[in-house]
Amino acid sequence: MQLKAEGGLHAVFETPKADRFTFVNTIRRTWNYIYREWIPPGGYRIAGDCDFETYRQDSRAFSEQIFIHLTER
């Protein structure tokens, strides 16, 4: 699978490692942090055109990276 993302500025967030029972809640907490704490005071806004996530599994620990396309306010 290929993803062609527009160039520009992207913020990358990584969730803490979690087990299979807490992984979904960990993702939710990371998104809440992004929208409630990181974006509001910053000089950026979410472009909303090409955000994506990558998932990783290391033995029984799960994590993900969240890529968010940004524009300046």
VENFENZI-V746482 format. One line per field, one symbol per residue. phi: phi as a letter, one per 20 degrees, with the letter a starting at -180 (. if undefined). Layout:
phi=???
//
This chain:
phi=.dcddffpececdcfffbefedfffffffffffgfedefgeeeccffmdbebccdcccmdddbbdddcfdcff
//
